[in-house]
Amino acid sequence: MRVGLRDYESKRNFRKTPEPRARKRKAAVPALQFVVQKHAARRLHYDLRLELDGVLKSWAVTKGPSLVPGEKRLAIHVEDHPIDYGSFEGNIPEGEYGAGSVIVWDRGIWIPEGDPHKGYSKGHLDFTLEGTKLKGRWHLVRMRRRPGEKQEAWLLIKSADEAARSPDDPDILEEQPASVLSGRTIKEVASLGTEMPPFFEPCLARLTEKPPEGKGWVHEIKFDGYRIQVRKGGDKVQLLTRSGLDWTDKFGPLPEAFQQINARSAVLDGELVVEDTNGAPSFAALQAALKEGRVGALIYYAFDLLFLDGSDLRSEPLKERKRRLTELLADLPKGGPIRLSEHFDTDGATLLKHVCRMGLEGIVSKRIDKPYHSGRNGDWLKSKCLLQQEFVVLGYSPSTTTRRAIGSLALGDYDNGKLRYRGRVGTGFTEEISRELYKLLEPLRVDQSPLERIPPGERRRGLRWTQPKVVVEIEFRAWTEAGLVRQASFVGIREDKPAEEVTAEVGSGSKDIPFREFDEKKLTHPERLLWPDVGITKLGLAQFYAEIWPWIRPHIVNRPLSLLRCPEGVSQPCFFQKHAWAGLDPSIRRIRLPGDDEDSLYIEDLDGLIALAQASVLEIHPWGSTIKDSERPDRMTFDLDPGPGVPWDRVLEAARELRALLLELGLESYVKTTGGKGLHVVVPIRPAADWDSVKVFSQSVAEFMARRNPDRFTASLSKRSRSRRIFVDYLRNARGATAVAAYSTRARPGAPVSTPISWDELSAEIGSMHYAVSNLPARLSHLDSDPWAGIGSSDQELPKPIGEKGIGKPIGKANDRKASNPGT
């Protein structure tokens, strides 16, 4: 920062004054700017500012400029000001440097005669002004400094030309007293104080299939929360919904945080969210936090500034509103409840792909040069990773497993003022939400359907029609040809939107996902909650597996399986099952493996996987071999299991180190999250060696890592040796031992999924439980290729075990082949 701007910065407390922060930058236009600001401080004066070298050289003209030729006006040279100061209007608080009201009395460009740097240094500037009020030729002349004077005194003098006036002509200062920026006088700005405008109808994003291309657009992360307009006027703060409802009292002490904003009055537009355990905004987490009174978890992401200290900013381009919003929030505590929604000027399609792969909701694209317009007009466009919309509840079916709770909802929306049926949703409800919806809907029951025509599929008994008053948000995978939601999941109740405003959004939120039908009638008690904390039912699990079937199929089909069953969900006792049970669905096959006394289980197709969901199988653990060659494994798994006190970055380092070691041995490897604590590194091998050989080799790798870095790794299962170390678990490679399958769910809160990723994706952003039933489909629909492509066609041979002296040469082809980078 220049010395002059350091002086500017040192004189101001930007937590209190609305003046712009000091920063040197180039102006937006190639010509040199000038501005004259009328400043009612302790004494009224006019500040002349001339752009030079990325700052505004400034003089306080005590009586203001005169158009009378030869009339000398004293101009005291003051500190340099930032370029942004040229558009500043407002009130500097009492007790602050320069306290008083400021307007932009005139502005335009100035054209120096000769080299302005030499003229400035010499103390004599000749120049022409081309402003709204001041025009023609002018002079600035430095006077000789007298003893004891701390500041330079200059004289501002008008030349005789067509823009000059005689002493008898009106004084331009009295003739034109108002701002050229806002049209306000200095008194009007001074009186603005905390007067607030009426509620601003929000600008809404239009749904589009893909982000816009070309320049002029910026992109932001789309938040999954409540749209909130924050209105600060003096000591009063209001938080209003997108329909103007006052929800200030819902958010505990959060409104008090907005008192830290340095403005007499302001209107911010943003989203109120709660982040889940992976740091991603979650509407379900937001509703749970509000219901439980955990208001400390609330975060407000501000993405627009509509009004500031009496000035309506909606006519300003988004770029300017963003700049002023950034400055307004600059001094707030980092990591506090009020945060700036950052924007990106990168390619929108690339950003959307990254966002979706990370399991987020989508992006919003905005025209950087447009003013703020209420309603949907195309200036803002939203691209979603998966379809998610609001619907009106038309009726419900009671739960068959829980008293006084709903099992499913009938959905609709308005089309030209008439209700239209849109299908049903039967998963996504926690037990508490299921009961809450029952209490909400039961008083609204009616005998007749609110629809003009009842769909044939809804004539069945058990559906209770209701008045169309309740609005819910639903996530779904696609529309059927009949215009019904497919694979729908409940997200939350929308109290912030009237039912009459619920209409269909045009557009698609994700790539087309091949949908595999299955017979839902095979599921008994489809509304049974398997993950009560996130509302995933047996139906929801079956729908999830049907959707990801092409991805999970290569990792579970025709392999002996060990199954973790949780008949009453993850909150109740679960048990492993390796053999057949009474009433086993015929789609779950049996096979007697060599040397075994009982049949093992396997599946061949999607029907088998749906049968596992019907049996409440929440984890699928396959062998590392197939049923056709059960005694010779084709996969070897290393489970990197962090002990107490091991941070996640150490687990990432361990995976990379293990990969490098395997590459030295001539082996390619693949990585996946476990959905638990650590990572799995999986090595495909030719099914030639027996189980004992694979176990001996994998044990040698684990022990070698432990010998080389005993403070970081252990190959021992004992708890005492695992503190602050990573257990390199090779025991998954014994006959009958298993590891959780790629794309299998886990019987843990949140319904995490063990998810294959590419080595390039391995980062702190993706934790072991980052992907779950809720966000994995969005990731898969936006992948360009399978991160584990090639794992099934690998022909790697098992090397010799690592000896006490270190790495020996691998056996066979693996020694002659360079390992490639899988999945990158």
C-alpha positions in Angstrom: 0.0 0.0 0.0 1.3 3.5 -0.8 2.3 5.8 2.0 -0.5 8.1 1.2 -3.1 5.4 1.5 -1.5 4.3 4.8 -2.2 7.8 6.1 -5.8 7.4 4.9 -6.1 4.0 6.6 -4.5 5.1 9.8 -7.0 8.0 10.3 -10.1 5.8 10.0 -11.8 3.0 12.0 -13.5 1.0 9.4 -15.6 -0.8 11.9 -17.4 2.5 12.4 -17.1 4.5 9.3 -18.8 3.5 6.0 -16.0 5.0 3.9 -14.3 2.5 1.6 -11.1 0.6 2.7 -7.8 1.8 1.4 -6.6 0.0 -1.7 -4.7 1.1 -4.7 -6.3 0.0 -8.0 -6.8 1.0 -11.6 -9.9 2.9 -12.4 -12.7 1.2 -14.4 -12.2 3.7 -17.3 -9.0 4.6 -19.1 -9.3 8.4 -18.7 -8.3 10.1 -15.4 -11.2 10.7 -13.1 -12.0 13.7 -10.9 -14.6 14.1 -8.2 -15.7 17.0 -6.1 -17.4 16.0 -2.8 -19.4 18.4 -0.7 -18.5 17.6 2.9 -20.4 19.0 5.8 -17.9 18.3 8.5 -17.0 20.6 11.4 -17.0 23.3 8.6 -18.6 22.9 5.2 -16.1 22.5 2.4 -15.6 20.9 -0.9 -13.0 18.1 -1.6 -11.3 18.2 -5.0 -9.9 14.8 -5.9 -7.8 14.1 -9.1 -6.8 10.5 -10.1 -3.1 9.9 -10.4 -1.1 6.7 -10.0 -4.0 4.7 -8.9 -5.1 7.0 -6.1 -7.1 10.2 -5.7 -4.9 13.2 -5.0 -7.0 15.3 -2.7 -7.4 19.0 -1.7 -9.9 20.5 0.8 -11.3 23.6 -0.9 -12.6 25.7 2.0 -15.1 27.8 0.0 -15.5 25.5 -2.9 -14.5 26.1 -6.6 -15.4 29.4 -8.2 -16.1 29.9 -11.9 -15.0 33.5 -11.8 -11.6 33.7 -13.6 -8.7 34.7 -11.4 -10.6 34.2 -8.2 -8.3 32.3 -5.9 -9.8 29.6 -3.6 -7.6 28.1 -0.8 -7.1 24.4 -1.3 -5.4 22.5 1.6 -3.6 19.4 0.4 -4.7 16.3 2.4 -3.9 12.6 2.3 -4.4 10.5 -0.8 -7.8 8.7 -1.1 -8.6 5.4 -2.8 -10.2 5.4 -6.2 -13.3 3.8 -4.6 -13.8 7.0 -2.6 -14.9 8.8 -5.7 -18.4 7.2 -5.5 -18.8 7.5 -1.7 -21.9 9.2 -0.3 -23.1 8.9 3.2 -22.6 9.9 6.8 -19.4 9.6 8.7 -20.3 8.9 12.4 -19.6 11.4 15.2 -16.2 10.9 16.8 -14.7 9.6 13.6 -12.2 11.5 11.4 -14.1 13.9 9.1 -17.4 13.2 10.9 -20.3 14.6 8.8 -22.3 14.1 5.6 -20.8 13.7 2.2 -22.3 13.9 -1.3 -20.7 13.6 -4.8 -21.3 17.2 -5.9 -19.6 16.7 -9.3 -17.5 14.1 -11.2 -16.1 13.5 -14.6 -12.6 13.3 -16.2 -9.6 15.6 -16.0 -7.1 16.2 -18.8 -3.7 17.4 -17.6 -1.5 19.7 -19.7 1.9 18.1 -20.1 3.3 15.6 -17.6 1.0 15.7 -14.5 3.8 14.0 -12.4 6.2 16.9 -13.1 3.5 19.5 -12.6 2.4 17.9 -9.3 6.0 17.7 -8.1 6.7 21.3 -9.2 3.6 22.5 -7.5 1.8 23.8 -10.6 -0.9 21.8 -12.4 -2.8 23.1 -15.5 -5.7 20.9 -16.6 -9.2 20.8 -18.1 -12.2 19.4 -16.3 -15.0 17.7 -18.2 -17.6 17.2 -15.5 -21.4 17.5 -15.1 -21.0 21.0 -13.4 -17.3 22.0 -13.7 -15.8 22.4 -17.1 -13.0 24.2 -18.9 -9.4 25.1 -17.9 -8.2 25.3 -14.3 -5.0 25.8 -12.3 -3.7 24.4 -9.0 -0.7 26.3 -7.7 1.2 25.4 -4.5 2.0 28.3 -2.2 5.2 28.7 -0.3 4.9 27.0 3.1 5.1 29.4 6.0 6.9 28.6 9.2 4.8 26.3 11.5 2.4 25.2 8.7 1.8 21.4 8.8 -0.1 21.1 5.5 0.6 22.4 2.0 -1.7 25.3 0.9 -2.6 25.4 -2.8 -4.8 27.8 -4.8 -7.5 26.6 -7.1 -8.0 29.1 -10.0 -10.4 29.1 -12.9 -9.1 30.3 -16.4 -11.1 32.6 -18.6 -12.9 30.5 -21.2 -16.5 29.7 -22.3 -17.2 27.8 -19.0 -16.2 30.8 -16.8 -18.7 33.2 -15.2 -18.6 36.8 -14.2 -18.9 37.9 -10.5 -22.5 39.0 -11.2 -23.6 35.5 -12.4 -25.2 33.0 -10.0 -22.8 31.1 -7.8 -22.8 27.5 -9.1 -22.4 26.2 -5.6 -25.8 27.7 -4.7 -27.4 27.2 -8.1 -26.7 23.4 -8.2 -26.3 22.1 -4.6 -27.4 18.5 -5.1 -25.4 15.3 -5.8 -24.8 14.2 -9.3 -24.9 10.7 -8.1 -28.1 10.5 -6.1 -29.8 13.8 -6.6 -29.8 14.4 -2.9 -28.7 17.6 -1.1 -26.3 17.4 1.8 -29.2 18.0 4.2 -31.1 15.1 2.7 -28.2 12.8 3.1 -27.7 14.0 6.7 -31.3 13.2 7.5 -31.3 9.8 6.0 -30.3 8.2 9.3 -32.1 4.9 9.7 -35.1 5.3 7.5 -35.8 2.0 5.8 -37.4 1.3 2.5 -40.3 -1.2 2.1 -39.7 -4.9 1.7 -37.9 -5.7 -1.5 -39.3 -8.6 -3.5 -36.4 -10.9 -4.1 -34.7 -11.6 -7.4 -35.3 -15.3 -8.2 -33.2 -17.7 -10.2 -34.6 -19.4 -13.2 -33.9 -23.1 -13.5 -31.7 -24.1 -16.5 -30.3 -27.4 -17.7 -26.7 -26.1 -17.8 -24.8 -23.0 -16.7 -24.6 -20.1 -19.2 -21.5 -19.7 -21.3 -19.4 -16.7 -22.2 -18.2 -13.6 -20.4 -20.4 -11.4 -18.2 -21.4 -14.2 -15.8 -20.2 -15.0 -12.3 -21.2 -18.2 -10.4 -21.9 -18.9 -6.8 -22.5 -22.0 -4.7 -26.2 -22.7 -4.4 -27.1 -23.0 -0.7 -29.7 -25.3 0.7 -31.4 -23.2 3.3 -33.9 -20.3 3.9 -33.7 -17.2 1.7 -33.6 -14.3 4.1 -33.6 -10.6 3.6 -31.8 -8.9 6.5 -32.9 -5.3 7.2 -30.8 -3.2 9.6 -32.1 0.3 10.6 -30.2 1.8 13.5 -30.5 -0.6 16.4 -33.3 -2.6 14.9 -32.7 -5.7 12.8 -35.3 -7.7 11.0 -34.9 -11.1 9.2 -37.6 -11.6 6.6 -38.4 -14.6 4.5 -38.6 -14.4 0.7 -42.4 -13.7 1.0 -41.8 -11.0 3.6 -42.7 -12.9 6.8 -40.9 -11.6 9.8 -38.9 -14.5 11.3 -36.6 -12.5 13.4 -37.6 -14.2 16.7 -37.0 -17.7 15.2 -33.2 -17.2 15.1 -32.3 -16.5 18.7 -29.3 -14.2 19.1 -28.4 -14.2 15.4 -30.0 -10.8 14.7 -27.7 -9.2 17.2 -24.7 -10.3 15.1 -25.8 -7.9 12.4 -25.3 -5.0 14.7 -21.6 -5.4 14.0 -22.2 -4.3 10.5 -20.9 -0.7 10.1 -23.9 1.0 8.6 -26.8 3.1 9.8 -29.1 1.2 7.5 -28.7 -1.7 5.2 -30.6 -4.4 3.4 -28.8 -7.7 2.6 -29.9 -10.6 0.5 -28.7 -14.0 1.4 -29.3 -17.6 2.6 -29.5 -18.9 6.1 -28.0 -22.4 6.4 -26.7 -25.0 8.8 -23.8 -27.1 7.7 -23.7 -30.9 8.2 -20.8 -32.9 9.5 -19.1 -32.7 6.1 -19.4 -28.9 6.1 -22.1 -28.9 3.4 -25.3 -26.8 3.8 -28.2 -29.1 4.6 -31.8 -28.1 4.7 -32.6 -31.1 6.9 -29.9 -30.0 9.3 -31.3 -26.4 9.3 -34.8 -27.6 10.2 -33.4 -29.9 12.9 -31.3 -27.1 14.4 -34.2 -24.7 14.6 -36.5 -27.3 16.1 -33.9 -28.2 18.7 -33.1 -24.6 19.5 -29.4 -25.0 18.3 -29.4 -21.4 16.9 -25.6 -21.2 17.4 -25.2 -23.5 14.4 -26.9 -20.9 12.1 -24.8 -19.3 9.3 -25.9 -16.4 7.1 -24.3 -16.3 3.7 -24.8 -12.8 2.2 -24.7 -12.6 -1.6 -26.1 -9.2 -2.4 -26.4 -5.6 -0.9 -29.6 -3.8 -1.9 -29.6 -0.7 0.3 -26.9 1.1 2.3 -27.1 4.2 4.5 -30.1 5.7 2.7 -29.0 4.7 -0.8 -31.0 2.2 -2.9 -28.3 0.2 -4.7 -30.6 -2.0 -6.8 -30.0 0.1 -9.9 -26.2 -0.5 -9.5 -24.7 -3.4 -11.5 -24.1 -6.6 -9.5 -20.3 -6.0 -9.7 -20.6 -2.7 -7.8 -23.1 -4.2 -5.3 -20.7 -7.1 -4.7 -17.8 -4.7 -4.1 -19.7 -2.7 -1.6 -20.9 -5.8 0.2 -17.4 -7.2 0.4 -16.2 -3.9 2.0 -19.2 -3.9 4.4 -18.4 -7.4 5.7 -14.6 -7.1 5.6 -14.2 -6.4 9.3 -16.6 -9.0 10.6 -15.0 -11.9 12.6 -13.7 -14.7 10.4 -15.7 -17.9 10.9 -18.6 -16.0 12.5 -22.3 -16.4 11.7 -22.2 -13.7 9.0 -20.2 -14.7 5.9 -19.7 -13.5 2.4 -20.9 -15.8 -0.4 -17.8 -15.9 -2.7 -18.3 -15.8 -6.4 -16.3 -17.4 -9.2 -15.7 -16.0 -12.7 -14.5 -19.4 -14.0 -16.3 -21.6 -16.5 -19.8 -22.4 -15.1 -19.9 -26.0 -16.5 -16.6 -26.9 -14.8 -17.7 -25.4 -11.5 -21.0 -27.2 -11.6 -19.3 -30.5 -12.3 -17.0 -30.0 -9.3 -19.8 -28.9 -7.0 -21.9 -31.9 -7.9 -19.0 -34.3 -7.5 -18.5 -32.9 -4.0 -22.2 -33.7 -3.2 -23.4 -30.0 -3.1 -26.8 -28.8 -4.4 -25.7 -26.8 -7.5 -24.7 -23.3 -8.6 -26.4 -19.9 -9.3 -25.1 -17.9 -12.3 -25.6 -14.1 -12.3 -25.0 -11.4 -14.8 -22.3 -9.2 -13.4 -23.4 -6.0 -15.2 -27.1 -6.2 -14.3 -29.1 -4.3 -11.7 -31.2 -6.1 -9.1 -34.7 -7.0 -10.5 -37.4 -8.7 -8.4 -38.9 -11.9 -9.7 -37.6 -14.3 -12.3 -36.1 -12.5 -15.3 -33.2 -14.5 -16.6 -30.4 -12.4 -14.9 -30.0 -15.2 -12.4 -29.9 -18.8 -13.5 -29.6 -21.9 -11.3 -28.2 -25.2 -12.3 -28.8 -28.1 -9.9 -27.0 -31.4 -9.4 -30.3 -33.1 -8.8 -33.9 -32.0 -9.2 -35.4 -30.4 -6.1 -38.6 -28.4 -6.0 -41.5 -27.4 -3.7 -44.8 -29.2 -3.9 -48.2 -28.8 -2.2 -49.4 -31.7 -0.1 -52.7 -33.1 -1.4 -53.0 -36.0 1.1 -51.2 -38.7 3.1 -51.2 -42.4 3.9 -50.7 -43.3 7.5 -47.6 -45.3 8.5 -48.1 -49.0 9.0 -45.2 -49.2 11.5 -45.7 -46.1 13.7 -48.9 -44.8 15.3 -50.1 -41.3 14.5 -47.4 -40.8 11.8 -47.5 -40.5 8.0 -46.1 -43.1 5.7 -46.2 -41.2 2.4 -47.5 -38.0 0.9 -49.4 -37.2 -2.3 -47.9 -34.2 -4.0 -49.2 -31.5 -6.4 -48.5 -28.1 -7.8 -50.5 -25.3 -9.5 -50.8 -25.0 -13.3 -52.7 -21.9 -14.5 -54.4 -21.7 -11.1 -55.5 -25.4 -11.0 -54.0 -28.1 -8.8 -52.1 -30.8 -10.7 -51.1 -34.2 -9.3 -47.4 -34.9 -9.2 -47.0 -38.3 -7.5 -46.0 -39.6 -4.1 -43.0 -39.5 -1.7 -42.4 -42.2 0.8 -38.9 -41.7 2.2 -36.9 -38.9 3.8 -39.1 -38.6 6.9 -37.5 -38.9 10.3 -39.8 -40.4 12.9 -40.2 -36.9 14.4 -41.0 -35.3 11.1 -43.4 -38.1 10.3 -45.3 -37.4 13.5 -45.1 -33.7 13.0 -46.6 -34.0 9.5 -49.4 -36.1 10.9 -50.3 -33.4 13.4 -50.1 -30.8 10.7 -52.2 -32.6 8.1 -54.8 -34.5 10.2 -56.7 -31.3 11.0 -56.7 -30.4 7.3 -58.4 -33.7 6.2 -61.3 -33.4 3.7 -63.6 -36.0 2.3 -63.2 -35.0 -1.3 -60.0 -34.8 -3.3 -58.8 -31.3 -4.0 -58.1 -32.5 -7.6 -60.6 -32.2 -10.4 -59.6 -35.7 -11.5 -58.2 -38.4 -9.2 -55.4 -40.3 -10.7 -56.2 -44.0 -11.1 -53.2 -45.0 -8.9 -54.5 -43.0 -6.0 -58.0 -44.5 -5.8 -56.6 -47.2 -3.5 -57.7 -47.3 0.0 -55.7 -45.6 2.7 -55.0 -42.2 1.2 -56.4 -39.4 3.2 -57.0 -36.2 1.2 -56.2 -32.8 2.8 -56.7 -29.1 2.1 -53.8 -27.9 -0.1 -52.2 -25.7 2.6 -48.9 -27.4 3.4 -45.8 -26.9 1.2 -42.9 -29.3 1.3 -39.6 -29.5 -0.5 -38.8 -32.7 -2.4 -35.7 -34.1 -4.1 -36.3 -36.5 -7.0 -34.3 -38.1 -9.8 -36.5 -37.5 -12.9 -40.0 -36.8 -14.3 -42.0 -39.8 -15.7 -43.7 -39.4 -19.1 -46.9 -38.8 -17.2 -45.3 -35.8 -15.4 -44.9 -37.5 -12.0 -41.8 -37.4 -9.7 -39.6 -40.5 -9.8 -37.6 -41.7 -6.9 -38.7 -38.8 -4.7 -37.3 -38.1 -1.2 -38.7 -35.7 1.4 -36.3 -32.8 2.2 -38.3 -30.5 4.5 -41.4 -28.4 5.3 -41.4 -24.9 3.6 -43.1 -22.5 6.0 -41.7 -19.6 4.0 -43.8 -20.0 0.8 -47.6 -19.9 0.3 -49.1 -22.9 -1.3 -50.7 -20.8 -4.1 -47.3 -19.8 -5.4 -46.1 -23.4 -5.9 -45.6 -23.9 -9.6 -43.4 -26.3 -11.6 -39.9 -25.0 -12.5 -38.9 -25.5 -16.1 -35.6 -27.2 -16.7 -33.5 -30.1 -15.6 -31.3 -30.3 -12.6 -29.0 -33.1 -13.6 -27.9 -35.4 -16.4 -30.3 -38.0 -17.5 -29.9 -41.0 -15.1 -30.7 -44.4 -16.5 -33.6 -45.5 -14.2 -34.0 -49.2 -13.4 -37.5 -50.2 -12.4 -38.2 -52.6 -9.6 -41.3 -54.0 -8.1 -42.0 -51.9 -5.0 -44.7 -54.5 -3.9 -41.8 -56.8 -3.0 -41.1 -54.5 -0.1 -43.0 -55.1 3.1 -43.4 -52.0 5.3 -41.6 -49.8 2.8 -41.9 -46.8 5.1 -39.9 -48.5 7.9 -37.1 -46.2 9.0 -33.7 -47.7 8.6 -31.7 -44.5 9.2 -34.0 -42.5 11.6 -31.7 -39.5 11.9 -32.0 -38.7 8.1 -35.3 -40.3 7.4 -34.2 -43.0 4.9 -36.7 -45.8 4.7 -36.6 -49.3 3.3 -38.1 -47.9 0.1 -35.5 -45.2 0.0 -32.7 -47.7 0.3 -34.2 -49.8 -2.5 -34.5 -46.7 -4.7 -30.9 -45.8 -4.0 -29.6 -49.2 -5.0 -31.8 -49.3 -8.1 -30.3 -46.0 -9.2 -26.7 -46.9 -8.6 -27.0 -50.5 -9.8 -24.5 -50.1 -12.7 -21.9 -48.7 -10.3 -22.2 -51.3 -7.5 -22.9 -54.3 -9.7 -19.2 -55.2 -10.6 -18.3 -55.2 -6.9 -21.0 -57.4 -5.4 -22.4 -59.8 -8.1 -21.3 -63.4 -8.0 -19.2 -63.0 -4.9 -19.8 -64.7 -1.6 -21.3 -62.1 0.7 -21.4 -61.4 4.4 -24.3 -59.2 5.3 -25.0 -56.8 8.1 -28.7 -56.8 8.8 -30.6 -54.1 10.9 -34.3 -55.1 10.8 -35.3 -52.2 13.1 -32.8 -49.7 11.6 -29.4 -48.5 12.7 -30.6 -47.3 16.1 -31.4 -50.9 17.1 -29.2 -54.0 17.4 -27.7 -55.3 14.1 -26.1 -58.6 13.3 -23.9 -60.2 10.6 -25.4 -63.0 8.5 -23.3 -65.2 6.2 -25.7 -68.0 5.6 -29.3 -68.5 4.7 -32.2 -67.6 6.9 -35.9 -68.6 7.0 -37.9 -67.0 4.3 -34.9 -66.2 2.2 -35.9 -64.5 -1.1 -35.0 -66.8 -4.0 -33.3 -63.9 -5.7 -30.6 -64.3 -3.0 -28.7 -67.3 -4.2 -27.0 -70.1 -2.2 -23.8 -71.9 -3.0 -21.7 -74.5 -1.1 -18.1 -73.5 -1.4 -15.2 -76.0 -1.2 -14.6 -77.2 2.4 -17.6 -75.4 3.9 -20.3 -77.0 6.0 -23.0 -74.4 5.1 -24.1 -72.6 2.0 -22.8 -69.1 1.3 -24.9 -66.3 -0.2 -24.5 -64.3 -3.4 -26.6 -62.3 -5.8 -26.7 -62.2 -9.6 -28.9 -59.2 -10.5 -30.8 -56.2 -9.3 -33.6 -58.3 -8.0 -31.1 -59.9 -5.6 -30.0 -56.4 -4.4 -33.6 -55.3 -3.8 -34.1 -58.5 -1.9 -31.2 -57.5 0.3 -32.9 -54.2 0.9 -36.1 -55.9 1.8 -34.1 -57.9 4.4 -32.8 -54.7 5.9 -29.3 -55.4 4.8 -27.5 -52.1 5.4 -23.9 -53.3 4.7 -22.7 -55.6 2.0 -19.3 -57.2 2.6 -18.1 -59.3 -0.4 -15.2 -61.8 -0.4 -12.1 -60.8 -2.4 -12.9 -63.7 -4.8 -15.7 -64.8 -7.0 -18.0 -67.9 -6.5 -16.4 -69.5 -9.6 -12.9 -69.3 -8.2 -13.5 -68.9 -4.5 -10.1 -70.1 -3.3 -8.0 -67.7 -5.5 -8.7 -64.0 -4.7 -8.8 -61.4 -7.4 -8.7 -58.4 -5.0 -6.6 -57.5 -2.1 -7.7 -54.8 0.4 -5.7 -52.7 2.8 -7.8 -51.0 5.4 -6.1 -47.8 6.7 -7.8 -47.5 10.1 -6.7 -44.4 12.1 -6.4 -44.9 15.9 -7.3 -42.3 18.5 -5.7 -38.9 17.9 -4.8 -39.4 14.2 -6.0 -36.4 12.0 -7.5 -37.0 8.6 -4.5 -35.5 6.7 -2.3 -38.3 8.2 -4.7 -40.9 6.7 -4.4 -39.2 3.3 -0.6 -39.3 3.6 -0.8 -42.9 4.5 -2.9 -43.8 1.4 -0.5 -42.0 -0.9 2.5 -43.7 0.8 0.9 -47.1 0.5 0.1 -46.4 -3.2 3.8 -45.4 -3.9 5.0 -48.6 -2.1 2.7 -50.8 -4.2 3.8 -49.1 -7.4 7.4 -49.9 -6.4 6.2 -53.5 -6.3 4.6 -53.1 -9.7 1.0 -53.0 -8.5 -1.7 -50.5 -9.4 -4.1 -49.7 -6.7 -7.5 -48.0 -6.2 -8.8 -46.0 -3.3 -12.2 -45.5 -1.7 -13.7 -43.9 1.4 -15.0 -46.5 3.9 -18.0 -44.6 5.1 -16.4 -45.1 8.5 -13.1 -43.7 9.8 -10.5 -44.5 7.2 -9.7 -45.4 3.6 -9.5 -48.6 1.7 -6.7 -49.2 -0.8 -7.8 -52.0 -3.2 -5.4 -54.0 -5.4 -6.7 -56.1 -8.3 -4.7 -59.2 -8.9 -4.8 -62.2 -11.3 -6.7 -65.0 -9.5 -3.7 -67.3 -9.4 -2.4 -67.2 -5.8 -4.3 -68.8 -2.9 -5.6 -67.0 0.2 -2.6 -67.8 2.3 -0.2 -66.3 -0.2 -2.3 -63.2 -0.5 -2.5 -62.8 3.2 1.3 -63.3 3.7 2.1 -60.7 1.0 -0.3 -58.1 2.4 1.0 -58.8 5.9 4.6 -58.1 4.7 3.5 -54.8 3.2 1.8 -53.7 6.4 4.8 -54.8 8.6 7.2 -53.0 6.2 5.3 -49.8 6.6 5.3 -50.2 10.4 9.1 -50.9 10.5 9.8 -47.9 8.3 7.6 -45.5 10.2 6.9 -47.0 13.6 5.5 -43.7 15.0 2.9 -43.5 12.3 1.9 -47.1 11.4 1.2 -50.4 13.1 0.5 -53.8 11.8 -0.8 -55.0 15.1 -4.5 -55.3 16.0 -4.0 -54.6 19.7 -5.5 -51.4 21.0 -2.4 -50.4 22.9 -0.3 -50.2 19.8 -2.9 -48.2 17.8 -2.9 -44.9 19.8 -2.0 -42.0 17.5 -1.1 -44.6 14.8 -2.8 -45.9 11.7 -3.5 -49.7 11.7 -2.6 -51.0 8.2 -5.2 -53.8 8.4 -4.2 -56.7 6.1 -6.6 -59.2 7.8 -9.2 -58.5 5.2 -7.2 -60.8 2.9 -7.9 -64.2 4.7 -10.4 -66.7 3.4 -13.8 -65.8 4.6 -12.7 -62.3 5.7 -14.5 -59.4 4.0 -14.4 -55.7 3.5 -17.4 -53.4 2.9 -18.2 -53.2 -0.8 -17.7 -50.2 -3.0 -20.9 -48.3 -3.1 -22.4 -50.1 -0.1 -24.2 -48.2 2.5 -23.0 -48.2 6.1 -25.0 -48.8 9.2 -24.0 -45.5 10.7 -25.8 -42.2 11.3 -26.3 -40.2 8.2 -26.4 -43.2 5.9 -22.8 -42.9 4.6 -21.6 -44.8 1.6 -18.2 -46.4 0.9 -17.3 -44.5 -2.3 -14.6 -45.1 -4.9 -12.7 -41.9 -5.8 -9.8 -41.2 -8.1 -6.3 -40.7 -6.6 -6.5 -37.1 -7.8 -9.6 -36.5 -5.7 -7.9 -37.6 -2.5 -8.0 -34.4 -0.4 -9.0 -32.9 2.9 -12.3 -31.8 1.2 -13.5 -35.4 1.0 -13.7 -37.1 4.4 -14.3 -40.8 5.0 -18.1 -40.2 5.5 -18.4 -37.4 2.9 -20.6 -39.3 0.5 -24.0 -40.7 1.6 -27.3 -41.9 0.2 -28.3 -38.2 0.0 -25.5 -36.9 -2.2 -23.8 -39.8 -4.0 -26.3 -40.0 -6.9 -25.5 -36.3 -7.8 -21.8 -37.2 -7.8 -22.2 -40.2 -10.0 -24.4 -38.4 -12.5 -21.7 -35.8 -13.1 -18.6 -38.1 -13.4 -17.0 -38.2 -16.8 -15.6 -41.7 -16.1 -15.6 -44.4 -13.5 -12.8 -43.7 -11.0 -12.3 -47.4 -10.8 -12.4 -48.0 -14.5 -10.1 -51.0 -15.3 -10.2 -52.6 -11.9 -12.1 -55.6 -13.3 -9.7 -56.1 -16.3 -6.4 -55.9 -14.5 -4.0 -58.8 -14.9 -1.5 -58.0 -12.1 0.4 -60.9 -10.6 1.1 -61.1 -6.9 4.7 -60.2 -6.0 6.9 -62.0 -3.5 6.4 -60.8 0.1 8.6 -58.0 1.3 11.5 -59.4 3.4 13.2 -58.1 6.4 15.8 -56.4 4.2 13.3 -54.5 2.2 11.6 -54.8 -1.2 12.4 -57.7 -3.4 11.6 -58.0 -7.1 8.0 -58.7 -8.0 7.1 -62.0 -9.8 6.1 -62.2 -13.4 4.6 -59.5 -15.5 4.2 -57.0 -12.8 7.9 -56.5 -12.8 8.0 -55.6 -16.5 5.0 -53.4 -16.7 4.8 -49.7 -15.7 1.9 -49.0 -13.5 -0.5 -46.5 -14.8 -2.6 -44.0 -12.8 -6.1 -45.5 -12.4 -9.1 -43.3 -12.4 -7.4 -40.0 -13.2 
